[in-house]
Amino acid sequence: MSVMLTSDILLADLDAHGILRLTLNDQGRRNALSEAMLTTLRVAFEQASADPAVRVIVLAATGPAFCAGHDLKEMTAGRASDDGGKTYFAHVMSLCASVMQGIVTCSKPVIAEVRGVATAAGCQLVASCDLAIAADTAQFSTPGVHIGLFCSTPMVALSRSVASKHAMEMLLTGDMVSATRAAEIGLVNRVVVPDALHDATMQIALKIASKSSMTLATGKRAYYAQREMTLGDAYDYASGVMVENMLAQDAHEGISAFIEKRKPEWQDA
């Protein structure tokens, strides 16, 4: 199976190291999460998750905006329906939620590479990724309160990425947060100058891509599962995961390679 480019609004490039770069490419709409963009993203992550050639996913964007959130013009047009837009709004929110959850449940690590502004559902997109590297030109906000629309769905990802009071400050004020502040509160992992963004992202992507994809998939799935459990349940669950992981071929190979002081040869199994 190979990851296919399904739309010109989302560019896809898979390199020889198994790093898939998905690039939001709808600059005219500031890479907004239109219905088309959400649908395309959902398919792309589903394909990538199932493709053994993909080891790591980098989510980037063209233009000055990483992602401006939902397309408000498109959403407003939905009000023309007989129910005032209720059915359409529910469809879009469900589609958006499936994309965000698809990033979390994707078997491959996902790294956001953020150069410009990421607002509302765009900020949610960054918060949903496993890691995020930002240029010092990047900015983040959940500005729904400015237009009478609390960023309730972005809140879900944001509240799971940063501490409660920091999340609530962003949600209640709608203020723009600098890349440096985003790193301080844990929304992004690190901040670099714009010219170093690509290299910084690729450096960590290559490091992750060199690991066993079986191990990474096991760990990512376990991380998000245990996070929602009580402490005791989390330890019981994680202990079971460790037992199964120890029985895997790559764990046997990795431990043997460590003892024998050689580089492991992963079978991704």
C-alpha positions as CSV (number, residue, x, y, z in Angstrom):
1,M,0.0,0.0,0.0
2,S,1.2,3.5,-0.7
3,V,0.0,6.9,0.6
4,M,-1.7,8.7,-2.2
5,L,-2.1,12.5,-2.7
6,T,-5.9,12.8,-2.6
7,S,-6.3,16.5,-3.1
8,D,-4.3,19.6,-4.1
9,I,-5.2,21.2,-0.8
10,L,-3.2,18.6,1.1
11,L,0.2,17.8,-0.3
12,A,1.8,14.4,0.5
13,D,5.5,13.4,0.2
14,L,7.0,10.2,1.6
15,D,10.8,10.1,1.7
16,A,13.2,7.2,1.8
17,H,13.3,7.2,5.6
18,G,9.6,6.6,5.9
19,I,8.8,10.2,6.9
20,L,5.5,11.3,5.4
21,R,5.1,15.1,5.1
22,L,1.5,16.2,4.9
23,T,1.3,19.9,4.0
24,L,-1.9,21.9,4.3
25,N,-2.0,23.8,1.0
26,D,-5.1,26.1,0.9
27,Q,-3.5,29.5,1.4
28,G,-6.4,31.3,0.0
29,R,-8.4,30.2,3.0
30,R,-5.5,30.3,5.4
31,N,-5.4,26.5,5.4
32,A,-8.8,26.5,7.2
33,L,-10.4,23.2,8.2
34,S,-13.1,23.3,5.5
35,E,-15.2,20.3,5.0
36,A,-13.0,19.3,2.1
37,M,-9.8,19.7,4.1
38,L,-11.2,17.7,7.0
39,T,-12.3,14.9,4.7
40,T,-8.9,14.9,3.0
41,L,-7.0,14.9,6.3
42,R,-9.1,12.0,7.7
43,V,-8.4,9.9,4.6
44,A,-4.7,10.8,4.7
45,F,-4.2,9.7,8.3
46,E,-6.2,6.5,7.8
47,Q,-4.0,5.6,4.8
48,A,-0.8,6.5,6.6
49,S,-1.7,4.6,9.7
50,A,-2.2,1.4,7.6
51,D,0.9,1.9,5.4
52,P,4.0,0.0,6.6
53,A,6.2,2.3,4.5
54,V,5.2,5.3,6.7
55,R,7.2,5.5,10.0
56,V,6.6,9.1,11.1
57,I,4.2,11.8,9.9
58,V,5.1,15.5,9.8
59,L,2.1,17.9,9.5
60,A,3.1,21.2,8.0
61,A,1.5,24.1,6.0
62,T,2.3,26.5,3.2
63,G,1.8,30.3,3.6
64,P,1.7,32.6,6.6
65,A,-0.9,30.6,8.5
66,F,-0.6,27.1,9.8
67,C,-4.3,26.8,10.1
68,A,-7.0,29.3,10.8
69,G,-9.5,26.8,12.2
70,H,-12.9,26.2,10.8
71,D,-14.0,28.0,7.6
72,L,-16.5,30.5,9.1
73,K,-17.8,31.5,5.7
74,E,-18.6,27.9,4.9
75,M,-20.1,27.4,8.3
76,T,-22.2,30.6,8.0
77,A,-23.5,29.4,4.6
78,G,-24.8,26.3,6.4
79,R,-27.3,28.4,8.2
80,A,-29.4,28.6,5.1
81,S,-30.9,25.1,5.7
82,D,-34.3,24.6,7.1
83,D,-33.0,23.8,10.6
84,G,-30.8,26.9,10.7
85,G,-27.6,24.8,10.2
86,K,-28.0,22.4,13.1
87,T,-27.6,19.3,11.0
88,Y,-24.7,20.7,9.0
89,F,-22.9,22.0,12.1
90,A,-23.2,18.6,13.8
91,H,-21.8,17.0,10.7
92,V,-18.8,19.3,10.5
93,M,-18.0,19.0,14.3
94,S,-18.3,15.2,14.1
95,L,-16.0,15.2,11.1
96,C,-13.5,17.4,12.9
97,A,-13.6,15.3,16.0
98,S,-12.9,12.2,13.9
99,V,-9.8,13.9,12.4
100,M,-8.4,14.9,15.8
101,Q,-9.1,11.5,17.2
102,G,-7.6,9.9,14.1
103,I,-4.3,11.7,14.8
104,V,-4.3,10.3,18.3
105,T,-5.2,6.8,17.3
106,C,-2.9,6.8,14.2
107,S,-0.3,4.1,14.7
108,K,2.5,6.4,13.6
109,P,3.9,9.4,15.6
110,V,2.7,12.7,14.3
111,I,4.8,15.9,14.5
112,A,3.3,19.3,13.9
113,E,5.7,21.7,12.1
114,V,4.3,25.2,12.8
115,R,5.6,28.3,11.1
116,G,2.6,30.7,11.3
117,V,-0.6,31.3,13.3
118,A,-2.7,28.4,14.5
119,T,-6.0,29.5,15.8
120,A,-9.2,27.8,17.1
121,A,-9.4,24.4,15.5
122,G,-6.0,25.1,14.0
123,C,-4.6,25.3,17.6
124,Q,-6.6,22.1,18.3
125,L,-4.8,20.5,15.4
126,V,-1.4,21.3,16.9
127,A,-2.5,20.1,20.4
128,S,-3.7,16.8,18.9
129,C,-0.3,15.9,17.4
130,D,2.1,13.9,19.5
131,L,4.9,16.5,19.2
132,A,5.1,20.0,17.9
133,I,8.1,22.1,16.7
134,A,7.4,25.8,16.2
135,A,9.2,28.7,14.5
136,D,9.5,31.8,16.7
137,T,7.1,33.4,14.2
138,A,4.3,31.0,15.2
139,Q,1.4,32.1,17.3
140,F,-1.5,30.2,18.9
141,S,-5.0,31.1,20.2
142,T,-8.5,29.9,20.9
143,P,-10.3,33.1,20.0
144,G,-13.9,31.9,19.9
145,V,-14.9,34.1,22.8
146,H,-14.3,37.2,20.6
147,I,-17.2,36.1,18.3
148,G,-19.5,34.6,20.9
149,L,-18.4,31.0,20.2
150,F,-16.5,29.3,23.0
151,C,-13.8,27.0,21.6
152,S,-15.3,23.9,23.1
153,T,-13.9,21.3,20.8
154,P,-10.4,22.8,20.7
155,M,-10.7,22.8,24.5
156,V,-10.6,19.0,24.5
157,A,-7.2,18.7,22.9
158,L,-5.8,21.9,24.6
159,S,-6.8,20.7,28.1
160,R,-5.0,17.4,27.4
161,S,-1.8,19.2,26.3
162,V,-1.3,22.0,28.8
163,A,-2.1,22.5,32.5
164,S,-5.7,23.5,33.4
165,K,-5.1,27.1,34.3
166,H,-3.0,27.8,31.1
167,A,-5.7,26.2,29.0
168,M,-8.5,28.2,30.7
169,E,-6.5,31.4,30.2
170,M,-6.3,30.8,26.5
171,L,-10.0,29.8,26.3
172,L,-11.4,32.6,28.4
173,T,-9.3,35.5,27.0
174,G,-8.8,34.4,23.4
175,D,-5.5,36.1,23.5
176,M,-2.7,35.2,21.1
177,V,0.1,33.2,22.6
178,S,3.7,33.5,21.3
179,A,5.7,30.4,20.3
180,T,7.9,31.0,23.3
181,R,5.0,31.0,25.7
182,A,3.5,28.0,24.0
183,A,6.7,26.1,24.7
184,E,6.6,27.3,28.4
185,I,3.1,25.9,28.9
186,G,3.8,22.6,26.9
187,L,1.7,23.3,23.8
188,V,4.9,22.8,21.7
189,N,8.1,21.0,22.4
190,R,10.6,23.5,21.2
191,V,11.0,26.8,19.3
192,V,13.6,27.6,16.7
193,V,14.2,30.4,14.2
194,P,12.2,30.0,11.0
195,D,15.2,29.0,8.8
196,A,15.9,26.1,11.2
197,L,12.4,24.8,11.5
198,H,12.5,22.2,8.8
199,D,15.9,20.8,9.9
200,A,14.8,20.8,13.6
201,T,11.6,18.9,12.7
202,M,13.5,16.4,10.5
203,Q,16.1,15.8,13.1
204,I,13.6,14.5,15.6
205,A,11.5,12.8,12.9
206,L,14.6,10.9,11.7
207,K,15.5,9.9,15.2
208,I,12.0,8.5,15.8
209,A,11.9,6.8,12.3
210,S,15.0,4.8,13.3
211,K,13.1,2.9,16.0
212,S,10.9,-0.2,15.6
213,S,7.6,0.9,14.2
214,M,5.9,-1.9,16.2
215,T,7.4,-0.5,19.4
216,L,6.3,3.0,18.6
217,A,2.8,1.9,17.8
218,T,2.6,-0.1,21.0
219,G,3.8,2.8,23.0
220,K,1.7,5.5,21.4
221,R,-1.5,3.4,21.8
222,A,-0.6,2.6,25.5
223,Y,0.2,6.2,26.3
224,Y,-3.1,7.6,25.3
225,A,-5.1,4.7,26.8
226,Q,-3.5,4.8,30.2
227,R,-3.8,8.6,30.5
228,E,-7.6,8.3,30.9
229,M,-7.3,5.6,33.6
230,T,-6.9,5.7,37.4
231,L,-3.4,5.2,38.7
232,G,-4.0,1.6,39.7
233,D,-5.8,0.7,36.4
234,A,-3.0,2.4,34.4
235,Y,-0.3,0.3,36.1
236,D,-2.3,-2.9,35.5
237,Y,-2.9,-2.0,31.9
238,A,0.7,-0.9,31.3
239,S,2.1,-4.0,32.9
240,G,0.1,-6.1,30.5
241,V,1.4,-4.1,27.6
242,M,5.0,-4.6,28.8
243,V,4.5,-8.3,29.0
244,E,3.2,-8.5,25.4
245,N,5.9,-6.1,24.2
246,M,8.6,-8.3,25.8
247,L,7.3,-11.2,23.8
248,A,7.6,-9.3,20.5
249,Q,10.3,-10.1,18.0
250,D,11.8,-6.6,18.0
251,A,12.0,-6.5,21.8
252,H,14.0,-9.7,21.7
253,E,16.2,-8.3,18.9
254,G,16.7,-4.9,20.7
255,I,17.7,-6.4,24.0
256,S,20.0,-8.9,22.3
257,A,21.6,-6.1,20.3
258,F,22.1,-4.0,23.4
259,I,23.8,-6.9,25.2
260,E,25.9,-7.7,22.2
261,K,26.8,-4.0,21.6
262,R,25.5,-3.9,18.0
263,K,22.9,-2.0,16.1
264,P,19.5,-3.7,16.2
265,E,17.9,-4.9,12.9
266,W,14.2,-4.2,13.3
267,Q,11.6,-6.4,11.7
268,D,8.8,-4.1,12.9
269,A,7.1,-7.1,14.5
